[in-house]
Structure formats: structure tokens, C-alpha cells
Amino acid sequence: MFQKSKKETDEFFQKSKQETDKRIQKMSDKIDTLGTLLRNHTNNVGEEAEMFFFRSFEQSKELGGIKFDSVRKNALCKGVEFDIVLVNSTA
């Protein structure tokens, strides 16, 4: 029977660990890339939805039977940003 020495066994496991570490790092990099792609996609979908509603309000300036004088996009008020603000003399 063939028996490996302790040194050969240690070298085998060290090499195996290094290969596993490389595979784990490669997988981690792919997961990071995928996460970035998904975040970008989600941001784009959100921006498209925001633009859809902004353009709709810009055309009709009406919501629930209430007519507005103007529509503002990305308005700041007391440090808070609002994506869409409908403005009139009574609202």
C-alpha cells in the first residue's frame, strides 16, 4: 500500500485550501457584480416610474379631482427631498 508522508498530506491540503479560497473569491466577486447590476436595474426602474408620474402630472396637473397650478420635481423642503410636488394656491 502507498502511504503519504505527513509533509505530502499537508502540502496536498494546503494546495486544496488555496484552490478552494480562489474559487470562493471568484464566486464572491461574481456575487458582488450581480448585486451591482441588480441595484442599477432597480434604480433605473424607479427613475422610469418617477418620470412616468411626473410627465402625467405635468400634462394634466390634476389628482383626485383637485387641479394644481404647477408640478415640481425633486423639491427640497426642510432637508427632505420630494420626488414630485403638486402646487396650487390652496394645497
Residue frames as a rotation matrix with the C-alpha (Angstrom) as fourth column:
MET 1
0.571 0.821 0.000 0.00
0.821 -0.571 0.000 0.00
0.000 0.000 -1.000 0.00
PHE 2
-0.302 -0.628 0.717 1.04
0.590 -0.714 -0.377 3.53
0.749 0.309 0.587 -0.74
GLN 3
0.483 0.401 -0.778 1.17
0.860 -0.383 0.336 5.86
-0.163 -0.832 -0.531 2.22
LYS 4
0.394 -0.319 0.862 1.80
0.285 -0.849 -0.444 9.57
0.874 0.421 -0.244 2.02
SER 5
-0.549 -0.634 -0.545 4.08
0.767 -0.123 -0.630 11.26
0.332 -0.763 0.554 4.43
LYS 6
0.167 0.573 -0.802 2.76
0.819 -0.534 -0.212 13.94
-0.550 -0.621 -0.558 6.76
LYS 7
-0.528 -0.439 -0.727 4.55
0.003 -0.857 0.515 16.55
-0.850 0.270 0.453 4.65
GLU 8
-0.972 0.185 0.146 2.88
0.170 0.125 0.977 15.33
0.162 0.975 -0.153 1.42
THR 9
-0.163 0.963 -0.214 -0.51
0.968 0.199 0.156 15.26
0.193 -0.182 -0.964 3.12
ASP 10
0.034 0.113 -0.993 -0.01
0.555 -0.829 -0.075 18.78
-0.831 -0.548 -0.091 4.49
GLU 11
-0.830 -0.400 -0.390 1.06
-0.103 -0.577 0.811 20.03
-0.549 0.713 0.437 1.05
PHE 12
-0.749 0.617 0.240 -1.97
0.559 0.394 0.730 18.38
0.355 0.681 -0.640 -0.56
PHE 13
0.144 0.861 -0.488 -4.38
0.984 -0.175 -0.018 20.01
-0.101 -0.478 -0.873 1.90
GLN 14
-0.232 -0.304 -0.924 -2.62
0.280 -0.931 0.236 23.38
-0.932 -0.204 0.301 1.63
LYS 15
-0.989 -0.141 -0.045 -2.92
-0.012 -0.225 0.974 23.30
-0.147 0.964 0.221 -2.17
SER 16
-0.450 0.892 0.038 -6.53
0.797 0.382 0.468 22.19
0.403 0.241 -0.883 -1.93
LYS 17
0.127 0.463 -0.877 -7.29
0.815 -0.553 -0.173 25.03
-0.565 -0.693 -0.448 0.51
GLN 18
-0.612 -0.423 -0.669 -5.66
0.005 -0.847 0.532 27.59
-0.791 0.322 0.520 -1.80
GLU 19
-0.937 0.309 0.161 -7.72
0.212 0.139 0.967 26.36
0.276 0.941 -0.196 -4.76
THR 20
-0.093 0.942 -0.321 -10.89
0.977 0.148 0.152 26.48
0.190 -0.300 -0.935 -2.67
ASP 21
-0.089 -0.013 -0.996 -10.04
0.530 -0.847 -0.036 30.00
-0.844 -0.531 0.083 -1.49
LYS 22
-0.927 -0.277 -0.252 -9.58
-0.070 -0.533 0.843 31.09
-0.368 0.799 0.475 -5.13
ARG 23
-0.655 0.744 0.134 -12.94
0.549 0.347 0.760 29.59
0.519 0.571 -0.636 -6.10
ILE 24
0.087 0.681 -0.727 -14.65
0.970 -0.224 -0.095 31.27
-0.227 -0.697 -0.680 -3.16
GLN 25
-0.416 -0.317 -0.852 -13.10
0.216 -0.945 0.246 34.63
-0.884 -0.082 0.461 -4.07
LYS 26
-0.997 0.054 0.047 -14.15
0.040 -0.131 0.991 34.24
0.059 0.990 0.129 -7.69
MET 27
-0.300 0.947 -0.114 -17.71
0.834 0.318 0.450 33.40
0.463 0.040 -0.886 -6.63
SER 28
0.017 0.244 -0.970 -17.73
0.789 -0.599 -0.136 36.34
-0.614 -0.763 -0.203 -4.20
ASP 29
-0.794 -0.367 -0.484 -16.61
-0.003 -0.794 0.608 38.68
-0.608 0.484 0.630 -7.00
LYS 30
-0.830 0.535 0.156 -19.41
0.297 0.188 0.936 37.39
0.472 0.824 -0.315 -9.23
ILE 31
-0.005 0.846 -0.534 -21.97
0.994 0.061 0.088 37.90
0.107 -0.530 -0.841 -6.46
ASP 32
-0.277 -0.173 -0.945 -20.72
0.441 -0.897 0.035 41.47
-0.854 -0.407 0.325 -5.94
THR 33
-0.985 -0.105 -0.139 -21.04
-0.081 -0.430 0.899 42.16
-0.154 0.897 0.415 -9.67
LEU 34
-0.524 0.851 -0.008 -24.53
0.638 0.399 0.658 40.68
0.563 0.340 -0.753 -9.75
GLY 35
0.008 0.495 -0.869 -25.55
0.925 -0.334 -0.183 42.81
-0.381 -0.802 -0.460 -6.77
THR 36
-0.629 -0.312 -0.712 -24.31
0.073 -0.936 0.346 45.94
-0.774 0.166 0.611 -8.54
LEU 37
-0.955 0.290 0.059 -26.22
0.067 0.018 0.998 45.03
0.288 0.957 -0.037 -11.70
LEU 38
-0.227 0.925 -0.305 -29.43
0.891 0.324 0.318 44.43
0.393 -0.200 -0.898 -9.75
ARG 39
-0.124 0.135 -0.983 -29.09
0.669 -0.720 -0.184 47.72
-0.733 -0.680 -0.001 -7.84
ASN 40
-0.874 -0.248 -0.418 -28.56
-0.118 -0.726 0.678 49.60
-0.471 0.642 0.605 -11.10
HIS 41
-0.758 0.649 0.066 -31.57
0.362 0.335 0.870 47.90
0.543 0.683 -0.489 -12.66
THR 42
-0.039 0.755 -0.655 -33.74
0.999 0.015 -0.041 48.71
-0.021 -0.656 -0.754 -9.64
ASN 43
-0.401 -0.175 -0.899 -32.62
0.326 -0.945 0.038 52.35
-0.856 -0.278 0.436 -9.70
ASN 44
-0.995 0.006 -0.102 -33.44
-0.098 -0.337 0.936 52.61
-0.029 0.941 0.336 -13.42
VAL 45
-0.438 0.894 -0.098 -36.92
0.709 0.410 0.574 51.14
0.553 0.182 -0.813 -12.90
GLY 46
-0.002 0.405 -0.914 -37.54
0.894 -0.410 -0.184 53.59
-0.449 -0.817 -0.361 -10.05
GLU 47
-0.675 -0.317 -0.666 -36.39
0.042 -0.918 0.394 56.55
-0.736 0.238 0.633 -12.14
GLU 48
-0.920 0.381 0.097 -38.61
0.137 0.081 0.987 55.46
0.368 0.921 -0.127 -15.04
ALA 49
-0.134 0.910 -0.393 -41.64
0.949 0.232 0.215 55.20
0.286 -0.344 -0.894 -12.75
GLU 50
-0.170 -0.010 -0.985 -40.89
0.606 -0.789 -0.097 58.63
-0.777 -0.614 0.140 -11.28
MET 51
-0.912 -0.218 -0.348 -40.61
-0.128 -0.656 0.744 60.17
-0.390 0.723 0.570 -14.76
PHE 52
-0.676 0.729 0.108 -43.86
0.548 0.399 0.735 58.48
0.493 0.556 -0.669 -15.85
PHE 53
0.140 0.768 -0.625 -45.82
0.986 -0.167 0.017 60.02
-0.091 -0.619 -0.780 -12.98
PHE 54
-0.381 -0.338 -0.861 -44.09
0.339 -0.917 0.210 63.40
-0.860 -0.212 0.464 -13.29
ARG 55
-1.000 -0.007 -0.017 -44.96
-0.014 -0.316 0.949 63.63
-0.012 0.949 0.316 -17.01
SER 56
-0.369 0.927 -0.064 -48.53
0.793 0.350 0.499 62.54
0.485 0.134 -0.864 -16.31
PHE 57
0.191 0.415 -0.889 -48.97
0.853 -0.519 -0.059 65.23
-0.486 -0.747 -0.453 -13.65
GLU 58
-0.685 -0.522 -0.508 -47.22
0.186 -0.800 0.571 67.76
-0.704 0.296 0.645 -15.88
GLN 59
-0.899 0.372 0.233 -49.81
0.242 -0.021 0.970 67.15
0.365 0.928 -0.071 -18.61
SER 60
-0.051 0.995 -0.091 -52.98
0.620 0.103 0.778 67.07
0.783 -0.016 -0.622 -16.51
LYS 61
-0.831 -0.338 0.442 -52.00
-0.138 -0.644 -0.753 68.87
0.539 -0.686 0.488 -13.28
GLU 62
0.126 0.918 0.377 -54.89
-0.884 -0.069 0.462 67.08
0.450 -0.392 0.803 -11.63
LEU 63
-0.820 -0.316 -0.478 -55.14
-0.065 0.880 -0.470 64.39
0.569 -0.354 -0.742 -8.95
GLY 64
-0.659 0.616 -0.432 -58.36
0.749 0.483 -0.453 63.03
-0.071 -0.622 -0.780 -7.50
GLY 65
0.335 0.854 0.397 -60.40
0.891 -0.425 0.163 65.87
0.308 0.299 -0.903 -8.99
ILE 66
0.634 -0.210 -0.744 -58.13
0.316 -0.808 0.497 68.54
-0.706 -0.551 -0.446 -7.50
LYS 67
0.743 -0.366 0.560 -56.49
0.504 -0.245 -0.828 70.86
0.440 0.898 0.002 -10.04
PHE 68
0.364 -0.734 -0.574 -52.97
0.654 -0.237 0.718 72.13
-0.663 -0.637 0.394 -9.39
ASP 69
0.858 -0.073 -0.509 -51.17
-0.289 -0.887 -0.361 75.20
-0.425 0.457 -0.781 -10.73
SER 70
0.294 -0.837 -0.462 -47.75
-0.866 -0.028 -0.500 73.58
0.405 0.547 -0.733 -11.17
VAL 71
0.985 -0.123 -0.120 -45.71
0.154 0.944 0.291 70.43
0.078 -0.305 0.949 -10.74
ARG 72
0.397 -0.907 0.141 -42.20
-0.908 -0.411 -0.082 70.38
0.133 -0.095 -0.987 -9.30
LYS 73
0.782 -0.246 -0.573 -39.66
0.117 0.961 -0.252 67.60
0.613 0.130 0.779 -9.48
ASN 74
0.064 -0.815 -0.576 -37.11
0.842 0.354 -0.407 66.79
0.536 -0.459 0.709 -6.75
ALA 75
0.329 0.155 0.932 -38.14
-0.193 -0.955 0.227 69.63
0.924 -0.255 -0.284 -4.44
LEU 76
-0.553 -0.561 -0.616 -36.35
0.562 0.295 -0.773 70.12
0.615 -0.773 0.153 -1.13
CYS 77
0.325 0.642 0.695 -38.30
-0.296 -0.629 0.719 71.14
0.898 -0.439 -0.015 1.96
LYS 78
0.602 -0.154 0.783 -36.66
-0.798 -0.114 0.591 71.31
-0.001 -0.981 -0.192 5.40
GLY 79
-0.346 -0.910 0.227 -33.90
-0.874 0.401 0.273 68.92
-0.340 -0.104 -0.935 4.30
VAL 80
-0.183 0.376 0.909 -36.30
0.138 0.925 -0.355 66.34
-0.973 0.061 -0.221 2.86
GLU 81
-0.843 -0.124 -0.524 -36.42
-0.484 -0.249 0.839 65.68
-0.235 0.960 0.150 -0.88
PHE 82
0.107 0.921 0.375 -39.77
-0.120 0.386 -0.915 65.04
-0.987 0.053 0.152 -2.54
ASP 83
-0.611 -0.375 0.697 -39.72
0.558 0.421 0.715 63.39
-0.562 0.826 -0.048 -5.96
ILE 84
-0.538 0.538 0.649 -42.91
0.538 -0.373 0.756 65.11
0.648 0.756 -0.089 -7.15
VAL 85
-0.665 0.376 -0.645 -44.73
0.460 -0.475 -0.750 68.09
-0.589 -0.796 0.143 -5.62
LEU 86
-0.218 0.704 0.676 -48.09
0.816 -0.248 0.522 69.37
0.535 0.665 -0.520 -6.87
VAL 87
-0.792 -0.170 -0.587 -48.62
0.491 -0.748 -0.446 73.05
-0.363 -0.642 0.676 -6.02
ASN 88
-0.154 0.690 0.708 -51.65
0.628 -0.485 0.609 75.35
0.763 0.538 -0.358 -6.04
SER 89
-0.433 -0.040 0.901 -52.95
-0.360 -0.908 -0.214 78.25
0.826 -0.417 0.379 -4.02
THR 90
0.421 0.698 0.579 -54.96
-0.831 0.042 0.554 76.01
0.362 -0.715 0.598 -1.66
ALA 91
0.950 -0.078 -0.303 -52.69
0.144 0.969 0.202 72.97
0.278 -0.236 0.931 -1.33
